[in-house]
Structure formats: structure tokens, C-alpha cells
Amino acid sequence: MKDIVTSFIEKHQLLLPNTTVMVAVSGGPDSMALLHFFKTIQKEWGLKVIALSVDHQLRGEQSKDDLEYVKSMCREWNIEFIGKSIDVISYKKKKHIGTQIASRELRYQFFAEQMKYFQADYLAFGHHGDDQVETMLMRMVRSADSSFLSGIPVKREFAGGSIIRPLLCVTKKELENYCQVNGINPRIDPSNASDDYTRNFYRINVLPLLKSKNGNLHKTIQHLSESLEADENFLQIEANRVFEEVVQLEENFRTATFNINDFVSRASALQRRVYHLILKYLYHNDLPKDITYVHEEQLLSLLAKDKSNVQIDFPRHLKVKKAYNKLIFYFQEEENNFPNFHEVLKVPGEVLLPNGNKMIATYQDEVKSINENTYICLESEIKLPLHIRTRRDGDRMSWKGLNGSKKLKDIFIDAKIPLQDRNSWPVVTDNNGDILWLVGLKKRDSIPDQKSSSYIKLYYEKGNL
């Protein structure tokens, strides 16, 4: 077994000579075999080996005895030992989480502290090939997302170093034989004999059936896991690039928008991954458990619909709305939270708007240049002071060539402005209440061509939000 594991380490470049390796040890066959393996190569590789063991205080004296067993074996093997008892029950109550999650979080907090304190290079775990098979099977049964099917990683970054799993190339049986040959009497957790836990169910009931068809199943699955991981890494790099190119984000982490044509022009494999990146961004990497492949199917169906201004609901009040050629992710409380705004705009002067943009008013003697963010009128044809505000019910405006007036609502619809943008859209009026400029969309006056009075120039300056 030693040669198999050593070859696996070299193949995956898991270990460098003259480094510090911390080994997570529970006292069971897997971790004790792993610790003994590092003991046998310690001198050859010039390693500093430190054993870490945790008592979760969930099995009373039994789990405490496990810790003492590991400590005594480290003393016998002349390996540095660090142990800790953690209060899982109090932590799970405080955080309102399950026992397994609480145990893992506290355990990894301890591992991270020790990695940083010793400036260790590696943290080694005793996960083996059967663990990999069980993990892949559970993920296949529970998940419809291929990105979750790559299994337990051989190596990943952690606490300034790397987590490594050198035993993924061998089976549970091989580790038990290794312990027997080397005179190791590991501790056995009696809960492993029960199939009440999901993993134990697969281990006891499913794995033997599969192994009867393929004795090297662990090798096959490990190869599959590595291939999927390599593919997924490439796709994630591409998805991140598309995410940066296509998705517009708000600084408040509450809204994400993309142009539908830009999005659907990308490969479907990237569309799905960008969708998941958006969810991770909006949920701050804390995805609700009740988000499933059904939500993904609903979103893809929404993209295919011709109808505009339709939406689907996600957990925690997240909404996904199709507004003309855009898809908008936003939280419910964000939809109508833009307050009514009204400020007097002095000439010359400026007003900072709630959306972070600015309206600047100046006098000038001639018309130099205009664009969609500029409005110019004659002072003699308006009633000062000017006002800038958000829209109101019944707002209408007129312009040259229009017979009568038109509702702002209809102008927004014609311009395909999403519903949630309309309540914050800046409207400029004179002191009589006549709408002069629906910024970026419609202007009451065409460009003046006479000099009977001073020109007033308004410039809508967009901020960096």
C-alpha cells in the first residue's frame, strides 16, 4: 500500500520534501493508517509531522478515550500531538444548525488555527477511495447540477496551505489490512454499523453491490472525479469571464441584470454556470436549500418566452423578472423602495440625485454640443426656477410634432424601460410644472436657433455606481 500511496502523491504533486504536515486523526482505521504512513516517510522526505485530534463530546467517555488513544500512539511513535475538546451542542444551539454542520465548522476552525500557528504547508485527511465512491453516489442522487459531481478534491487551498487526501487511491479494506499488518489497533465508532445515516446507508447497502460488478470501482470513480473536476475548473473560468462581460451588478449586492440576447448567445453550459454565479453573488454564497433544478428550468423557460414583464419567485424574496430585453434579479424589498424625490435646481447649480448621478445647470451664450445627457433651452421660454423630481401619477408631456400630450407611462413602455426603473427616473420641470425633459428619453424643446435670450444648459452626469 505504501508504494501505491506514494505514487499517488507524486502523480498529483501533493507533497514537497522538507515541509510541515498536519494530520487529522480520529483514532479510526483510516486516519491511523494515514498517520503511520507519514511516520514511515517522515525521515525520507524530511517532514515535520503533527497530529491533530478533536473530541466532539458527542459520545461521552468513548470520544474522550479516542482522543487519549491518539495521544498515546503519537507518544509511542514520537509524533507531536495537539488535541482539543469542542462543545458542539452549545455551538449548534447558538447557530441554529445541525449537529454535523456544527461539528465540521468547529473542527475546521481548530484545524485552521493550528495551520496558521505552525505555518504548516499541508493538512492531510484520511478520506479513501470508498469515501469517494459514496460521495459521488450521494451527489448523483441528490443533485441535478453537474458542477457538484466532481467528488472529494485530491487537493485544495486551506488556511495558507493545502488540504491533501493521499488515500483516495486505496480502499477501506486495504487500510484495515494495513493496520493489521503494522500492529495498529484503531478505535471503532459503533455508529458506523448503523445505516441510519445517509452515507452509512450507501456504504452498507449500495457499495457492495457495485463492487461485485467492478472490483476496481474506487479507481474508476477517482478517475471520473478528476476528469469532472478538470472539466469543471475550465468551465468555471469561462463562466466567470462571461459573468464579467454580461452581468451588471449593483454595489449594494441586491440586484443583478443582464441583456437576454447577450446571455443566450453563450453556450448553454456557461449560461447555467453564470446563473449559479449570480445566485452565489446575491445570496452571499449562502444558497437556500430549497433552490433546486426546478428554479433553473423556470429561468430558462422565462428566457424563451416572448412575453415581457413576467417574473418567477425564488427563496428569501428574490425575484427574477423579464423586462423586455433584460433579465433582472432583485429582492422584493428593493422593488418599491425608491423614495419620492423633488429638489429645486438653481441656475447655475447642481443637484445630487438619489441614484448617485448629478444634474448640473449652467448658462451659456451659444449651443456647442448636445447628446442624450444634455438639454438646452432658452431662458425666455421657461419659468424659473427649475425642478427635478421623480414621476407622479398622471404625468404627461408634449414636444414638437406631437399632437397633444403623452403619458410618461406610455413613453416608458415605448422605450422598454423596466418597471422597477421608472419610479426613480429623473424628470425636469419648470416652475409652472411643465415637463421639459424626461432625462435620456424625451425633450420638450428642439435645439433653439435664436439668441433672443441666454441659453440654459442641463447636463446629466452619471456617477461611478
Secondary structure, DSSP 8 states (H G I E B T S, - for coil): -HHHHHHHHHHHT---SS-EEEEE--SSHHHHHHHHHHHHHHHHHT-EEEEEEEE-SSSTHHHHHHHHHHHHHHHHHT-EEEEEE--HHHHHHHHT--HHHHHHHHHHHHHHHHHHHHT-SEEE----HHHHHHHHHHHHHH---GGG-S-S-SEEEETTEEEE-GGGGS-HHHHHHHHHHTT------GGGG-S-SHHHHIIIIIHHHHHHH-TTHHHHHHHHHHHHHHHHHHHHHHHHHHHHHHEEE-TTSSEEEEEHHHHHTS-HHHHHHHHHHHHHHHTTT---TT--HHHHHHHHHHHH-S--SEEEE-GGGEEEEEETTEEEEEEHHHHT-----EEEE-SSEEEE-TTS-EEEEEEESS-----TTEEEEEGGGS-SSEEEE---TT-EE--TT-SS-EEHHHHHHHTT--HHHHTT--EEE-TT--EEEETTTEESS------SS-EEEEEEE----
